[in-house]
């Protein structure tokens, strides 16, 4: 639990808020005491910091499939980067070469192609 005097907020983590929402817990008693002392302060829950992973779902297979469909002439360069430097360099190269790649699969077109 953190008290921010400048912004007049009582900041709790999600875990602290869950515990404080149960009467007769230590966290509940502590929060009630602080709220009595500082009635003009607002209680807020701290949002967790989410880290975006640009490589999520980007496997060697998906990169190779995309290159084969959109720029087969770049496959040799991709395989060279992949074998020499590994995944971090290969994914960075891929995202640089194919910035339009979203990784979203269009299931309707996949079904149409299969039929």
N, C-alpha and C positions, 0 to 999 in steps of 0.2 A: 504494500500500500504506500502510495506516494502522495504528498500534499504539495500542490503547486500554488504558492501564494500569489504570484503575479497574475496568473490566469484564473485564479480562484476555482481550482478544480481538485477533487480527490480522485486520484487515478488508481484503478485496481486492474490486475490482470484478470483474464477470464477465469482462471482457477480460483483466485481470491474472491471474485464476485460470486462464483458458485457456492463457495463455503460461506460467504457472508449472507447469502440469501436463505440460509437455514438458521432459524432462531436457536438460541442457546449454544451457539458455537463461539469460540474465541474471536473469530473474524467478525461475526455479527455484532458482538458486544463492542469490539474495537471500532467498527464503522459507525455504530449508533453514537458512541461517545464522541467521535470526531464530528459527526453531523450536528450534535448538540452544541459543541464548542464553536463550530463554524457553519451556522445555518445558511449563510449566503453563498457557500461553496456548492458547486455542482458535482455529482458523482458521475464519473465516466469510466468506461472499460477500455484499456489499452488494446489497440488492434495489433495482432502479431505482424511482424515484418515478413512479407512474402517475397521470396527471391524468384524472379522469372528465369527459367532455364530454357535458353534458346535451342538447346539440343534435345529437348524432350521429344521422344518418338522418332528421332532422326537416327536411324540405324544405317549400317553399311548397305543393307539390302534395299532400303527405301531410297538412299542416295543413288545407288546403281540403277534401280528401276527408273527413277526420274531422269537420270542422264541418258539412259538407253532410249527413252521415249522422246526427249526434247532436244538433246544435243549429243548424239552418239559419237561424234568426232572428238568430244571432250573426255570420253571414257578413259583413254590411255593416260591422259594427264592426271585424272582422278586416281587411277590405280597406282600411278607412280608416287603421288603424294601420300596415298594411303600406306604403301609398302615402306616408304622411306621414313615417314614421320609419325604414323599412327593416327588414332582417332581424333585427338584435339585439332591437329593440323588439317586433317581431311575434312572435318566438319566446318572448320573456319573457311577453308578453300571453297567448299560447296556452297556455303551461305554467301560468300563473296561473289561467286560465279553465277549463282542462281538466286538472286535476291527475291524474285517473284515466288519462290517455293514457299507454300504455306503449310504443307504437311497434312492438309485436310483432304481426306479421301472422298471423292464424289461417288457415293454408293450407287446412285441411279445410272451413271455412265458405266460403272463397273458391271452392273447387272445387264445393261443393254449390250455391252461388248461380249459378255458370256453367252448371251442368248443367240 
